[in-house]
Amino acid sequence: MSKKAGKKKHTGDSASIAINRKARFEFFVEERFEAGLVLHGWEVKSLRAGRINLSEAYVILRNGEAYIIGCSIPPLPTASTHVNPDPTRTRKLLLHQSELAKLVGATEQRGYTIVPLDLHWSRGKAKLSIGLAKGKKQHDKRADKKERDWQRERARIMKHEV
């Protein structure tokens, strides 16, 4: 048997670390980008343990670079004593220059917002999916909730009929 045959491939669900469900409710996401993160060692260990909160996070563009603010990665209790962890520090995002130019143009000229959508593992590295989004109005949110409730009710009815 070859070495490749014994290895299992990660599926999308098992590689996921955290999902920002609030972003889908608050915004219309029009375009997605995948960005790397500049992290410290203790932050990677916390991510492997699944300790992260993306719900209050947002992305800003400063001096031609992207940063994520408000993303909380609490340290593990076994963190080293010589490290002074800051759970909500500003972390730099790694994007290609062309992607950054597209994001800058959209946010400054057309009024888009950049929101973090989910954090996942890709080839052993933590990647953040960010979305170019426009905010939803209150009636859009109500319509989404109504549609979600109807889908749930329809699934319930279909289950009882079968």
Contact map, one row per residue, 1 for C-alpha under 8 A:
111011000000000000000000000000000000000000000000000000000000000000000000000000000000000000000000000000000000000000000000000000000000000000000000000000000000000000
111111000000000000000000000000000000000000000000000000000000000000000000000000000000000000000000000000000000000000000000000000000000000000000000000000000000000000
111111100000000000000000000000000000000000000000000000000000000000000000000000000000000000000000000000000000000000000000000000000000000000000000000000000000000000
011111100000000000000000000000000000000000000000000000000000000000000000000000000000000000000000000000000000000000000000000000000000000000000000000000000000000000
111111110000000000000000000000000000000000000000000000000000000000000000000000000000000000000000000000000000000000000000000000000000000000000000000000000000000000
111111110000000000000000000000000000000000000000000000000000000000000000000000000000000000000000000000000000000000000000000000000000000000000000000000000000000000
001111111000000000000000000000000000000000000000000000000000000000000000000000000000000000000000000000000000000000000000000000000000000000000000000000000000000000
000011111100000000000000000000000000000000000000000000000000000000000000000000000000000000000000000000000000000000000000000000000000000000000000000000000000000000
000000111110000000000000000000000000000000000000000000000000000000000000000000000000000000000000000000000000000000000000000000000000000000000000000000000000000000
000000011111011000000000000000000000000000000000000000000000000000000000000000000000000000000000000000000000000000000000000000000000000000000000000000000000000000
000000001111111000000000000000000000000000000000000000000000000000000000000000000000000000000000000000000000000000000000000000000000000000000000000000000000000000
000000000111111100000000000000000000000000000000000000000000000000000000000000000000000000000000000000000000000000000000000000000000000000000000000000000000000000
000000000011111100000000000000000000000000000000000000000000000000000000000000000000000000000000000000000000000000000000000000000000000000000000000000000000000000
000000000111111100000000000000000000000000000000000000000000000000000000000000000000000000000000000000000000000000000000000000000000000000000000000000000000000000
000000000111111110000000000000000000000000000000000000000000000000000000000000000000000000000000000000000000000000000001110000000000000000000000000000000000000000
000000000001111111100000000000000000000000000000000000000000000000000000000000000000000000000000000000000000000000000111100000000000000000000000000000000000000000
000000000000001111100000000000000000000000000011010100000000000000000000000000000000000000000000000000000000000000000111100000000000000000000000000000000000000000
000000000000000111110000000000000000000000000000010111000000000000000000000000000000000000000000000000000000000000000111000000000000000000000000000000000000000000
000000000000000111111000000000000000000000000000000001000000000000000000000000000000000000000000000000000000000000001110000000000000000000000000000000000000000000
000000000000000001111111000000000000000000000000000001100000000000000000000000000000000000000000000000000000000000011100000000000000000000000000000000000000000000
000000000000000000111111100000000000000000000000000000100000000000000000000000000000000000000000000000000000000000001000000000000000000000000000000000000000000000
000000000000000000011111110000000000000000000000000000100000000000000000000000000000000000000000000000000000000000000000000000000000000000000000000000000000000000
000000000000000000011111111000000000000000000000000000100000000000000000000000000000000000000000000000000000000000111000000000000000000000000000000000000000000000
000000000000000000011111111110000000000000000000000000000000000000000000000000000000000000000000000000000000000000001000000000000000000000000000000000000000000000
000000000000000000001111111000000000000000000000000000000000000000000000000000000000000000000000000000000000000000000000000000000000000100001001000000000000000000
000000000000000000000111111100000000000000000000000000000000000000000000000000000000000000000000000000000000000000000000000000000000001100001000000000000000000000
000000000000000000000011111110000000000000000000000000000000000000000000000000000000000000000000000000000000000000000000000000000000111100000000000000000000000000
000000000000000000000001011111000000000000000000000000000000000000000000000000000000000000000000000000000000000000000000000000000000111100000000000000000000000000
000000000000000000000001001111110000000000000000000000000000000000000000000000000000000000000000000000000000000000000000000000000011110000000000000000000000000000
000000000000000000000000000111110000000000000000000000000000000000000000000000000000000000000000000000000000000000000000000000000011110000000000000000000000000000
000000000000000000000000000011111000000000000000000000000000000000000000000000000000000000000000000000000000000000000000000000000011100000000000000000000000000000
000000000000000000000000000011111100000000000000000000000000000000000000000000000000000000000000000000000000000000000000000000001111000000000000000000000000000000
000000000000000000000000000000111110000000000000000000000000000000000000000000000000000000000000001000000000000000000000000000001110000000000000000000000000000000
000000000000000000000000000000011111000000000000000000000000000000000000000000000000000000000010000000000000000000000000000000111100000000000000000000000000000000
000000000000000000000000000000001111100000000000000000000000000000000000000000000000000000001110000000000000000000000000000000111100000000000000000000000000000000
000000000000000000000000000000000111110000000000000000000000000000000000000000000000000000001110000000000000000000000000000011110000000000000000000000000000000000
000000000000000000000000000000000011111000000000000000000000000000000000000000000000000000111100000000000000000000000000000001110000000000000000000000000000000000
000000000000000000000000000000000001111100000000000000000000000000000000000000000000000000111100000000000000000000000000000000000000000000000000000000000000000000
000000000000000000000000000000000000111110110000000000000000000000000000000000000000000000100000000000000000000000000000000000000000000000000000000000000000000000
000000000000000000000000000000000000011111110000000000000000000000000000000000000000000000000000000000000000000000000000000000000000000000000000000000000000000000
000000000000000000000000000000000000001111111000000000000000000000000000000000000000000000000000000000000000000000000000000000000000000000000000000000000000000000
000000000000000000000000000000000000000111111100000000000000000000000000001100100000100000000000000000000000000000000000000000000000000000000000000000000000000000
000000000000000000000000000000000000001111111110000000000000000000000000111000000000000000000000000000000000000000000000000000000000000000000000000000000000000000
000000000000000000000000000000000000001111111111000000000000000000000000000000000000000000000000000000000000000000000000000001000000000000000000000000000000000000
000000000000000000000000000000000000000011111111100000000000000000000000000100000000000000000000000000000000000000000000000000000000000000000000000000000000000000
000000000000000000000000000000000000000001111111111100000000000000000000111100000000000000000000000000000000000000000000000000000000000000000000000000000000000000
000000000000000010000000000000000000000000111111111100000000000000000000100000000000000000000000000000000000000000000000000000000000000000000000000000000000000000
000000000000000010000000000000000000000000011111111000000000000000000000000000000000000000000000000000000000000000000000000000000000000000000000000000000000000000
000000000000000000000000000000000000000000001111111000000000000000000000000000000000000000000000000000000000000000000000000000000000000000000000000000000000000000
000000000000000011000000000000000000000000000111111100000000000000000000000000000000000000000000000000000000000000000000000000000000000000000000000000000000000000
000000000000000000000000000000000000000000000111111110000000000000000000110000000000000000000000000000000000000000000000000000000000000000000000000000000000000000
000000000000000011000000000000000000000000000110011111000000000000000011110000000000000000000000000000000000000000000000000000000000000000000000000000000000000000
000000000000000001000000000000000000000000000000001111111000000000000011100000000000000000000000000000000000000000000000000000000000000000000000000000000000000000
000000000000000001110000000000000000000000000000000111111000000000000111000000000000000000000000000000000000000000010100000000000000000000000000000000000000000000
000000000000000000011110000000000000000000000000000011111000000000000010000000000000000000000000000000000000000000000000000000000000000000000000000000000000000000
000000000000000000000000000000000000000000000000000011111100000000000110000000000000000000000000000000000000000000000000000000000000000000000000000000000000000000
000000000000000000000000000000000000000000000000000011111110000000011111000000000000000000000000000000000000000000110000000000000000000000000000000000000000000000
000000000000000000000000000000000000000000000000000000011111000000011110000000000000000000000000000000000000000001110000000000000000000000000000000000000000000000
000000000000000000000000000000000000000000000000000000001111100001111000000000000000000000000000000000000000000001110000000000000000000000000000000000000000000000
000000000000000000000000000000000000000000000000000000000111110001111000000000000000000000000000000000000000000001000000000000000000000000000000000000000000000000
000000000000000000000000000000000000000000000000000000000011111111100000000000000000000000000000000000010000000000000000000000000000000000000000000000000000000000
000000000000000000000000000000000000000000000000000000000001111111100000000000000000000000000000000000000000000000000000000000000000000000000000000000000000000000
000000000000000000000000000000000000000000000000000000000000111110000000000000000000000000000000000000000000000000000000000000000000000000000000000000000000000000
000000000000000000000000000000000000000000000000000000000000111111000000000000000000000000000000000110010000000000000000000000000000000000000000000000000000000000
000000000000000000000000000000000000000000000000000000000000111111100000000000000000000000011000000100000000000000000000000000000000000000000000000000000000000000
000000000000000000000000000000000000000000000000000000000011110111110000000000000000000000011110000100000000000000000000000000000000000000000000000000000000000000
000000000000000000000000000000000000000000000000000000000011110011111000000000000000000001111000000000000000000000000000000000000000000000000000000000000000000000
000000000000000000000000000000000000000000000000000000001111000001111110000000000000000001111000000000000000000000000000000000000000000000000000000000000000000000
000000000000000000000000000000000000000000000000000000001111000000111110000000000000000111100000000000000000000000000000000000000000000000000000000000000000000000
000000000000000000000000000000000000000000000000000001011100000000011111000000000000000111000000000000000000000000000000000000000000000000000000000000000000000000
000000000000000000000000000000000000000000000000000111111100000000011111100000000000001111000000000000000000000000000000000000000000000000000000000000000000000000
000000000000000000000000000000000000000000000000000111001000000000000111110000000000001110000000000000000000000000000000000000000000000000000000000000000000000000
000000000000000000000000000000000000000000100110001110000000000000000011111000000000001100000000000000000000000000000000000000000000000000000000000000000000000000
000000000000000000000000000000000000000000100100001100000000000000000001111100000000011000000000000000000000000000000000000000000000000000000000000000000000000000
000000000000000000000000000000000000000001100100000000000000000000000000111110100000101000000000000000000000000000000000000000000000000000000000000000000000000000
000000000000000000000000000000000000000001001100000000000000000000000000011111100000000000000000000000000000000000000000000000000000000000000000000000000000000000
000000000000000000000000000000000000000000000000000000000000000000000000001111100000000000000000000000000000000000000000000000000000000000000000000000000000000000
000000000000000000000000000000000000000000000000000000000000000000000000000111110000000000000000000000000000000000000000000000000000000000000000000000000000000000
000000000000000000000000000000000000000001000000000000000000000000000000001111111010000000000000000000000000000000000000000000000000000000000000000000000000000000
000000000000000000000000000000000000000000000000000000000000000000000000000001111110000000000000000000000000000000000000000000000000000000000000000000000000000000
000000000000000000000000000000000000000000000000000000000000000000000000000000111111000000000000000000000000000000000000000000000000000000000000000000000000000000
000000000000000000000000000000000000000000000000000000000000000000000000000000011111000000000000000000000000000000000000000000000000000000000000000000000000000000
000000000000000000000000000000000000000000000000000000000000000000000000000000111111100000000000000000000000000000000000000000000000000000000000000000000000000000
000000000000000000000000000000000000000000000000000000000000000000000000000000001111110000000000000000000000000000000000000000000000000000000000000000000000000000
000000000000000000000000000000000000000001000000000000000000000000000000001000000011111000000000000000000000000000000000000000000000000000000000000000000000000000
000000000000000000000000000000000000000000000000000000000000000000000000010000000001111110000000000000000000000000000000000000000000000000000000000000000000000000
000000000000000000000000000000000000000000000000000000000000000000000011111000000000111110000000000000000000000000000000000000000000000000000000000000000000000000
000000000000000000000000000000000000000000000000000000000000000000001111100000000000011111000000000000000000000000000000000000000000000000000000000000000000000000
000000000000000000000000000000000000000000000000000000000000000000001111000000000000011111100000000000000000000000000000000000000000000000000000000000000000000000
000000000000000000000000000000000000000000000000000000000000000000111110000000000000000111110000000000000000000000000000000000000000000000000000000000000000000000
000000000000000000000000000000000000111000000000000000000000000000111000000000000000000011111000000000000000000000000000000000000000000000000000000000000000000000
000000000000000000000000000000000000110000000000000000000000000011110000000000000000000001111100000000000000000000000000000000000000000000000000000000000000000000
000000000000000000000000000000000011110000000000000000000000000011110000000000000000000000111110000000000000000000000000000000000000000000000000000000000000000000
000000000000000000000000000000000011110000000000000000000000000001000000000000000000000000011111000000000000000000000000000000000000000000000000000000000000000000
000000000000000000000000000000000111000000000000000000000000000001000000000000000000000000001111101100000000000000000000000000000000000000000000000000000000000000
000000000000000000000000000000000000000000000000000000000000000000000000000000000000000000000111111100000000000000000000000000000000000000000000000000000000000000
000000000000000000000000000000000000000000000000000000000000000000000000000000000000000000000011111110000000000000000000000000000000000000000000000000000000000000
000000000000000000000000000000000000000000000000000000000000000000000000000000000000000000000001111111000000000000000000000000000000000000000000000000000000000000
000000000000000000000000000000001000000000000000000000000000000000000000000000000000000000000011111111100000000000000000000000000000000000000000000000000000000000
000000000000000000000000000000000000000000000000000000000000000111000000000000000000000000000011111111110000000000000000000000000000000000000000000000000000000000
000000000000000000000000000000000000000000000000000000000000000100000000000000000000000000000000111111111000000000000000000000000000000000000000000000000000000000
000000000000000000000000000000000000000000000000000000000000000000000000000000000000000000000000011111111100000000000000000000000000000000000000000000000000000000
000000000000000000000000000000000000000000000000000000000000000000000000000000000000000000000000001111111110000001000000000000000001000000000000000000000000000000
000000000000000000000000000000000000000000000000000000000000100100000000000000000000000000000000000111111111000000000000000000000000000000000000000000000000000000
000000000000000000000000000000000000000000000000000000000000000000000000000000000000000000000000000011111111110000000000000000000000000000000000000000000000000000
000000000000000000000000000000000000000000000000000000000000000000000000000000000000000000000000000001111111111100000000000000000001000000000000000000000000000000
000000000000000000000000000000000000000000000000000000000000000000000000000000000000000000000000000000111111111111000000000000000000000000000000000000000000000000
000000000000000000000000000000000000000000000000000000000000000000000000000000000000000000000000000000011111111100000000000000000000000000000000000000000000000000
000000000000000000000000000000000000000000000000000000000000000000000000000000000000000000000000000000001111111000000000000000000000000000000000000000000000000000
000000000000000000000000000000000000000000000000000000000000000000000000000000000000000000000000000000001111111100000000000000000000000000000000000000000000000000
000000000000000000000000000000000000000000000000000000000000000000000000000000000000000000000000000000000111111110000000000000000000010000000000000000000000000000
000000000000000000000000000000000000000000000000000000000000000000000000000000000000000000000000000000000111011111000000000000000001110000000000000000000000000000
000000000000000000000000000000000000000000000000000000000000000000000000000000000000000000000000000000000010001111100000000000000001111000000000000000000000000000
000000000000000000000000000000000000000000000000000000000111000000000000000000000000000000000000000000100010000111110000000000000111100000000000000000000000000000
000000000000000000000010000000000000000000000000000000001110000000000000000000000000000000000000000000000000000011111000000000000111100000000000000000000000000000
000000000000000000010010000000000000000000000000000001001110000000000000000000000000000000000000000000000000000001111100000000011110000000000000000000000000000000
000000000000000000111011000000000000000000000000000000000000000000000000000000000000000000000000000000000000000000111110000000011110000000000000000000000000000000
000000000000000111110000000000000000000000000000000001000000000000000000000000000000000000000000000000000000000000011111000000011100000000000000000000000000000000
000000000000000111100000000000000000000000000000000000000000000000000000000000000000000000000000000000000000000000001111100001111000000000000000000000000000000000
000000000000001111000000000000000000000000000000000000000000000000000000000000000000000000000000000000000000000000000111110001111000000000000000000000000000000000
000000000000001110000000000000000000000000000000000000000000000000000000000000000000000000000000000000000000000000000011111111100000000000000000000000000000000000
000000000000001000000000000000000000000000000000000000000000000000000000000000000000000000000000000000000000000000000001111111100000000000000000000000000000000000
000000000000000000000000000000000000000000000000000000000000000000000000000000000000000000000000000000000000000000000000111110000000000000000000000000000000000000
000000000000000000000000000000000000000000000000000000000000000000000000000000000000000000000000000000000000000000000000111111000000000000000000000000000000000000
000000000000000000000000000000000001000000000000000000000000000000000000000000000000000000000000000000000000000000000000111111100000000000000000000000000000000000
000000000000000000000000000000000001100000010000000000000000000000000000000000000000000000000000000000000000000000000011110111110000000000000000000000000000000000
000000000000000000000000000000000111100000000000000000000000000000000000000000000000000000000000000000000000000000000011110011111000000000000000000000000000000000
000000000000000000000000000000000111100000000000000000000000000000000000000000000000000000000000000000000000000000011111000001111100000000000000000000000000000000
000000000000000000000000000000011110000000000000000000000000000000000000000000000000000000000000000000000000000000011111000000111110000000000000000000000000000000
000000000000000000000000000000011110000000000000000000000000000000000000000000000000000000000000000000000000000001111100000000011111000000000000000000000000000000
000000000000000000000000000011111000000000000000000000000000000000000000000000000000000000000000000000000000000001111000000000001111100000000000000000000000000000
000000000000000000000000000011110000000000000000000000000000000000000000000000000000000000000000000000100100000111100000000000000111110000000000000000000000000000
000000000000000000000000001111100000000000000000000000000000000000000000000000000000000000000000000000000000000111100000000000000011111000000000000000000000000000
000000000000000000000000001111000000000000000000000000000000000000000000000000000000000000000000000000000000001110000000000000000001111100000000000000000000000000
000000000000000000000000011100000000000000000000000000000000000000000000000000000000000000000000000000000000000010000000000000000000111110000000000000000000000000
000000000000000000000000111100000000000000000000000000000000000000000000000000000000000000000000000000000000000000000000000000000000011111011000000000000000000000
000000000000000000000000000000000000000000000000000000000000000000000000000000000000000000000000000000000000000000000000000000000000001111111000000000000000000000
000000000000000000000000000000000000000000000000000000000000000000000000000000000000000000000000000000000000000000000000000000000000000111111100000000000000000000
000000000000000000000000000000000000000000000000000000000000000000000000000000000000000000000000000000000000000000000000000000000000000011111110000000000000000000
000000000000000000000000000000000000000000000000000000000000000000000000000000000000000000000000000000000000000000000000000000000000000111111111000000000000000000
000000000000000000000000110000000000000000000000000000000000000000000000000000000000000000000000000000000000000000000000000000000000000111111111100000000000000000
000000000000000000000000000000000000000000000000000000000000000000000000000000000000000000000000000000000000000000000000000000000000000001111111110000000000000000
000000000000000000000000000000000000000000000000000000000000000000000000000000000000000000000000000000000000000000000000000000000000000000111111111000000000000000
000000000000000000000000100000000000000000000000000000000000000000000000000000000000000000000000000000000000000000000000000000000000000000011111111100000000000000
000000000000000000000000000000000000000000000000000000000000000000000000000000000000000000000000000000000000000000000000000000000000000000001111111110000000000000
000000000000000000000000000000000000000000000000000000000000000000000000000000000000000000000000000000000000000000000000000000000000000000000111111111000000000000
000000000000000000000000000000000000000000000000000000000000000000000000000000000000000000000000000000000000000000000000000000000000000000000011111111100000000000
000000000000000000000000000000000000000000000000000000000000000000000000000000000000000000000000000000000000000000000000000000000000000000000001111111110000000000
000000000000000000000000000000000000000000000000000000000000000000000000000000000000000000000000000000000000000000000000000000000000000000000000111111111000000000
000000000000000000000000000000000000000000000000000000000000000000000000000000000000000000000000000000000000000000000000000000000000000000000000011111111100000000
000000000000000000000000000000000000000000000000000000000000000000000000000000000000000000000000000000000000000000000000000000000000000000000000001111111110000000
000000000000000000000000000000000000000000000000000000000000000000000000000000000000000000000000000000000000000000000000000000000000000000000000000111111111000000
000000000000000000000000000000000000000000000000000000000000000000000000000000000000000000000000000000000000000000000000000000000000000000000000000011111111100000
000000000000000000000000000000000000000000000000000000000000000000000000000000000000000000000000000000000000000000000000000000000000000000000000000001111111110000
000000000000000000000000000000000000000000000000000000000000000000000000000000000000000000000000000000000000000000000000000000000000000000000000000000111111111000
000000000000000000000000000000000000000000000000000000000000000000000000000000000000000000000000000000000000000000000000000000000000000000000000000000011111111100
000000000000000000000000000000000000000000000000000000000000000000000000000000000000000000000000000000000000000000000000000000000000000000000000000000001111111110
000000000000000000000000000000000000000000000000000000000000000000000000000000000000000000000000000000000000000000000000000000000000000000000000000000000111111111
000000000000000000000000000000000000000000000000000000000000000000000000000000000000000000000000000000000000000000000000000000000000000000000000000000000011111111
000000000000000000000000000000000000000000000000000000000000000000000000000000000000000000000000000000000000000000000000000000000000000000000000000000000001111111
000000000000000000000000000000000000000000000000000000000000000000000000000000000000000000000000000000000000000000000000000000000000000000000000000000000000111111
000000000000000000000000000000000000000000000000000000000000000000000000000000000000000000000000000000000000000000000000000000000000000000000000000000000000011111
